[in-house]
């Protein structure tokens, strides 16, 4: 660390939104000075630091009181020789200050209910315009003196994202209380070119090559034609989302609040995901790309929440360089700016290249809801380098368990002529983890899934000659469960959960998690608003790293669930 500087002492806001902090504003810089804005003791104060970290000047720009007790959000921006600050509340203002000494250049009233969008200066419709959303309107100011150039009703009362623009259009989205994405002609006519009911509240939109892109609040990637508003592409990736999409090296990068960053091509004709990676448990900040380096701010949850800053860059040998490091979680392939692929080495400590996961689908419907959940688990696990095999039980099991005492062959083998033995010995026993995917039938497992567990009795019973070897291989696996239920009533799936839970305890295995999706018609689970496909993908991704604990009264255990300094990768036992 080259230097650090205390800007304020005391006066920190005591009422903040759970996603906000007292330091949410992004600093501005002209290369010689850094301009920082903090809400302190009810005042918005700008501090200018030089490159050595010394205070060049400090300016109280005016008051701020949040109408919702959520704190302050907008960042200061530079335009020419001025630093522009916005304060949105009943006595609010938009003001510019000389960046050399902090003296005030101009000020105009901005007396609205609190909004959180940062201003932006764009050269659009042939001139520089200072753009801002919020208070149910889009407003353009002259950045030289603050004069209003035009304003148009639209977006929402409270917005957080910054406006984006093309040659002659500006685009905004919000917000609270209504949902709206809107395109307005910026020539002063006030023409609303198109609008729809989609919402990107905290994040900004992205304009590129005649199209507008977003990863909206619910984690759905969308692309619209910028001139017409026609929806070109719509794909669910997984939310919730707070950070903004960013274009670098010909790819769009978008991060959700779980810390998962998706990389996809800006192709309006067809969605093309190139890869994804995960850093930490949280992703609220937008990644920053500088030449061929990527800076990512994230956090890990534990006994104490810890924030981290990563710098990711390629080495000439295409290995993975961690310039600022903590143990990474479940990363697959990361695609660097300018199309360079960075492949992670197979022996990286956060990869599961030696783990095998077996997914057993207890429904014969290849395109049904159980299969959709199972494939989501598969997708998540494969990102981590796990070897995954997904099988449909009806390909292997054609009969239910009989009386092993009377129908077993002389050599102890099962007399039923199907492929169960192949499934059990060649796939199940060798797997490190197993996920059962089943529809809820009469509040329990499907017949196919129940038959699988019943049929194992033939080989783990003491009467089987190699029972000891079988039992040793059956135990100490990681077990997961994904369920498709027609009923929204949570209790409908409890019987199935209990059965897998007790099987796991009986075999000294670890039941690490379950996912329930609601749907009846084929693939209807994809429309479940609780996002079970995302949860299933996370289950697959975290199958071998999730913390598992199951105490008995005499268990020797620590006083902490998450021992200090111990990461999930090290907490498997």
N, C-alpha and C positions, 0 to 999 in steps of 0.2 A: 504494500500500500504506500503510495507516494506521499499522500497527505490526507488529513481529515480536518473539518472545520465545523465548529458549533455555530449554528445560525441563530437559534433562539434558546432561551432557557425558561421553561414554564410556558403557560398560555396555550397548551395543546388542547384541541377540541375534545370534549368529553363525550359527545354524542355523535356516533358515526354509523353509517350503514355497515352491515357485516362484510361487504365486499370493498369497502372504502378504508383508507388509512389517512393519517395526518400528513402523509407525504405522497399523495397520489399524482400530483402535478409533474409532468415531464419537464425537466429543465430545457431552456433554449440556449444555444451557443452560436457565436459568430467566429469561433476559432481562437479568439483572444480572451473572451470572458464567458462565464457561465451565469445564466440568469435563473434564479430559483424563486418560486412563489410558494408561500406558506400562509395558511390561515392561522393567525396567532392572536389570542385574546380578542377575538371578534373582528380583527383587522386583516386585510390582505396586504402582506408585506413582501416586496421584491428585494432580493439581495443579489448583487453582482459580485462574483469572485473572479480574480485573475487566474492564470494557469498555474500559479503556485499555491492557490487556495486562499489567498489573502482577500479580505473584503475591500472592494473598490468603492462601493456605495450601497446604501440601503434606503428604501423608500416605502413609506406607508401610503398605499394607493387609495385606501378608503375602507369602509366597513362591509361586512357580509354577515347575513343571518339566514341560515337555511330554513325554509318553510317546513321541511319534512324531518329535520333533525338528523340528516344523513351526512353532513359535512360538506366539504368543497371539492370540486373535481376538475374544472377547466385548467388547461395549461397555457402559459404565456407564449406568444409567438413574436418573431422578429419580422419587420418589414422595413427595408432600408435602414435608416438611422433610428427607428422607433421600436419600442417594445410594447406590445398591445396586451392588455389585461381586461377580462370581463368579470363582472360581479352581478349575478342575476338574483334579485329579490325585490321586495317592495320599494326599496330606495336604491336600487342597483344602478350600474353604470358600465359603459364601455369607454376605455381610456387608453391613451398612448403616452409613453414616456421616452425621453431621450436616452438611448442606451449608453451614452458616454458618462452621464452624471445623474440620471434619474429625474431630471426636471420634466414637468408635465408639458406635453405638446397640445393635447386636446382632450375633451371629455364630452360624452353625450349620455343622456339618461337611458337606462335599460331597466325600467321598473316593471318587473314581471314576477310571477310565481317562479320559484327556483327551478333552474334548468342547469345542465351539467356539460353541455357541449363546448369544446374548445373552438375559438374562431379560426378561420383559415383565409389566407389571401390567395386568390386565384386570378390568373390572366384568362378571362373568359368573355366571350362576346366582344372581343377587341379591346378590352381594358382591364386594369387591375380592380378587383372587387374584394372587399372584406365581407366574408359570408358567415352567417350564424343562424342556427335553428333553435327552436324552443318557443314557448308561449303561443303555440298553435300557429306559427308562421315562419316563413323563410325570409330573411332580411339580408339585403346587400347594402354595405356602407362604402363610402369613399375612404380608402385607408390613409389618405393624406390629411383628412380633417374630421372624419367620422360622420359626415353628412349621409343621410339615408338616400340611396339611389333608387331602390324599389323594394317592395315587400309584397309577399303573396301568402294567403292562408294555406296552411298545410302542415303535414307531419303530426306533431303532438304537443301537448302542454309541456311535458318534460322530456328532453332528449339528452343523450350522452355522446353519441357518435359525432364525428366531424364531417361536414359536407365534402363530397367529391364532385368532380366536374369533367366535362368534355370540352370541345371547342366553344359550344354555345348553350350547353345545358348544365344544370346543377342537380345533384341527387342527394336526397336526405331520407332518413328512416327513423322511426321511433315507435313506441316510446310508452309514455304513461299519460293518460289512461287508455288512449286508443292506439291501435296498430295501423301504421301506414308507411309505405315506401312511395316516394313521389319524385317525379322529374319535372323541372320547371325551366322554361326558356329564360336565359339570363340577360336578354336584351332590354329589359325594363317593361316589357309588355305584360308580365305577370301570368303568361300562359302556362297552365298546367298541362304538360304534354301527355303524361300518363301517371297513374297511381294504382296501387293495389293494397291488399290488407295484410301484407307480410311485415314482420317486425324484426329489425336488428337494433336493439335498444342501446346496449352499452358499446357495441363495436361499431366501427365505421364500415361503409361499403367500399368496394374496390372497382374503379373504372379501368378498362383496358380494351383497346382496339375495337371500339364500337359496342361494347357490352359491359354490363354491370354485374359484379359477382358479390356474393356474401356467403358466410356460414352463419345462419340466423340463430336466434336464441335457443331453439330446440336442436341445434346441430344439424340442420338440413342445408346442404350446399345448393345454391340457386344461381342461375344465370339468366339475365334478361337482355333482350335487345335494347340498347340504350335509346334508340329513336322511337320505338313503338311500345316498349314494355312487354313484348311477347316473351313468355317464359320458354327458354330454350332447353334448360336442363334442371333436374331436381333429384337429388340423391341424399338419403339420410346417412350421415357419418357418425353422429352422436354428440350430444350436448351435455349440460348447458354450455353456453359460450359467452365470454366477456371480451376476449381480445379480438383484434381486427385481422382480416386476411391481408397478406402482403405478397407482392409479386417480385421475384428475384430469379435471375438466370433462366427466365422462360417458364418458371413454375409458380403456382400459387401455394403459399403455406398458410395454414389456418390451424389454430390451437384451441382446444376446448378446455373447460375448467378442470378436467381430470389430468391435465398435463400432456395430452396426446396431441401431437402435431401431424396434420395430414398434408401431404404434398400431392398436387394434382395439376394437370395441364389446363391452361386457359382455353379450352376447346368448347365453344358453344354448341356444337353439334352432338357431342357425346362425352359423358363424364369419363375421364381417364385418371384414376388414382395411380400415382407412381410409387408411393411408399408412405410409411408413417413411423413415428418414433415417440417415445415417452420419456420425459425427464420429470422425476418427482411425482407428487400426488396432485399438484395444482398447476393451473395455467391461466393466469389472469392478464399477464403482460404480453404485448405483441413482440415477437422476435425481431431483432435488428440485424440487418445484413450490411457488412462493411467489406468491400472487395470480396474475398473468398472466406471470410470469417462470419460466423453466426453467433450472436449474443442472445442468450435465453435466460430469463429470470423465472425461477420457480421455487417451490417449497416442498418440504416433506413433513407429514404429520407424524407425531410421536408423543412422548410425554410432554415435550415442548416443541411447538412448531418452529422449524428452522428454514429460513430462506437461503437460496443459493443463486449465484450468478455463474453461468457456463459460457465459455468461449469454445466453439467447435470449429476446427479447421482441418484440412487434409494434409497429410504428409506426402512427400513425393512417391512413396511406395504404396499409396492408397490405403494405408492402415488408418486407424482411428486415433486421432490425437485429442487428449483431454487437457486443455491448458489450465482450466480451473475445474477441479474434480471433486465429486463425491460419488459413491457407488451408484451406478445408473440402474434403472429398472426396465427390463423387458424391451430392449430396443432391437429392431430388426435391421433394415437397411435405410440409411439416411442419404438423401440426395441433395448434394451441396449446390450452391449457386452455379450458374453457367453449365448445368447439365452434368456435372461431375458426380459419379457414383462413389460413395464411400462405403465399402463393404466391411462390416465388423468381423474381426477374427473369430473363428469358431470357439476358441478357448477363452474368450472374454468372460469374466466372472459373472456377468449379468445375463449371459446367454444360456439356454437350456438345451444345448446341442446334444447332450447325452441322455436326455429324458425322453421317454416314450409315453404318449397319451393315447388311450383307446377310447373312442366314443361309440357307445352302443345305442342304436336308435330302436326303440320299442314300438315303432309304428311302421306298417308296410307302405305308407304313403310317402313316396320319394319327394314330393313337393308339398308336403303338409307342414303344419305348424311345428311339430316336434323336429322335423328335418331342418327347418329354417333355423331354429334355436341351436341345433347341433352344429350346423355349418358355421354359425356365428362363433361358437366355441372354438371350432377348428381354425377359423381365420385368426382369432386372437392368439391361440397357442402357436400357430406357425410363425407369427411375427417374432416370437422369442427364440426361434430356432428349434423348438420342440418337434420331434418326429411324431406325427399325428396320423392315426388311421381311423376312419369313420366306417362303421359297418351297420347294415340293417339286419336285425336279428332274424327276420323271416328268411334270409338267405341261408341260415345255418341251422335253425331249429324248426322242425316240422312236427314234433310231438311233445307232449307234456311229460313230466316225471311220472314213472310208474312205481311199482314196489321193488326197490333195488335188492331186497332180500330174496326175492323169488325169480326175478327176470335177469339178474346180472349174469354175464357169461362166466365160464369156468375160470378164465384168467383174470376175472375181476372187472373186465371192461363192460361198459354200458351196451345193452343189446339193441338199443334204438338205432336204426340205420339212418342217420342224417349227419350233418357236418358240425354238430356241437363239439365233439372232441377236438377237432381242428381249431375251432374258435377258442375253446377254453385253454388248451395247452400251448398253441402257437401264438396266440394273440393276448389273451387275458393275463395269463400267469407271468408273461415277460414284460407287461406294461408297468410303468412306475405310477401312473395315474389312470383313473377310469372315470368317465362322465356318462351317466345314464340319461338319455333323452326319451321321455315318454309322455304320451297324453294321459290325462287323468281319466281312468275308467272306474266307475263305481267307487270313487274316492280313494283309489289306489293305483298301483302300477298296471300297465297294459298286460294282456295275457302273454305277449311275447317277452316282455321284460321280466315278469314274474317267473315264467318258465326258465329263463336263463339262470336265475338264482336257485330255483328248485333243482335244476339239473346238475348244479355243482356238487350236490350232496353225494352223487355216485362216486366222486373222486376224492372228496375230503373225508368221507366216512371211514372209520377205522377198518372196515372190512375190505377196503381197497388196498392192494399190496404196497403201493407207493404213497399212501396217504400222508406220511410225514413230510415228504418232499413237496407234495401239493400244498399242504397247509402252510409250509414255510414260504411258498411263493404267493399264496393268496393274501398274506397278511402285510401290513405296513405299507399300504398304498395310499395315495391321495385320491379322495373320492369327491365327485361333484354331481349335481343333479340339475337338469333343466326340464321344466314341465309345461305342457300346453293344456290350458283349462278352458272349458266353455263358460264356466261361471266366474264372475268377478269376486264372489264371496271368498275371502282369503282362506277360510277354514276348509274349503273343498280340497285343498292340496296337502293338508296337515298329515293325513294318513300316509301318503307317499313319502313325505319328508321324514316322518318318524321311522318308517321301515328302513330307509337308506341310512338314517342316523344310527339305528340299532345294528344294522349289518356292519357299518363301519366300526362301531365299538366292539362288536363280537370278533372282528378280524384284526383288531388293533390297528385299524386304518384311521386316516384323518379326514373327516367330512368337512371340507374347506368352504363349501358354499352351495347355494341353490338359487335358481332363477325361475320365476313363474311368469309366463306370458299368457294373455287371454285372447282366444280366438277360436272360431268354429270352422268356418269355410276355409278352403285351402289358402295358406299363406296369409290369413287374416291377422295373425299375430304381428305382422309388420306394421299394422295400424294401431296397435296398442299404445296409447299415449305415455305409458310408463317406460317406454323404450327398452323392452326386454332383450332385444337383439344386441343393444349396446352393453347391457348388463351381462349377457351371455358371452360376448366377445371379451369383456373384462375378466370374466371367470376363466376363460381359456388363457388369456394373457398372464394371469396371476396364479395359475393352477399350482405352480411349484414354488411360489414366493410368498403367498399369503400367510400371515401369522395364524397359527393354530394352537389353541390351548384347551384342555379338557381336564380339569382338576378333580382329584379325589380328596377326601378329608386328610389323608396322610401324604399328599403330594408335597415334595420338597420344592418350593417355588420362591421366586423373588417377590419383593413387595411392589414391583412395578411390572405392568404388562409389557411396556416397551423400554427395556433397559437402555440407559443413556449410551449413545454412540452405536447402538446395534441397529442395523438396517434390516428390512424385511427379508432380504436374501439370506440372512444369517439366522433367521428365526424359524426354521422349518420343523424343529423337533420340540 
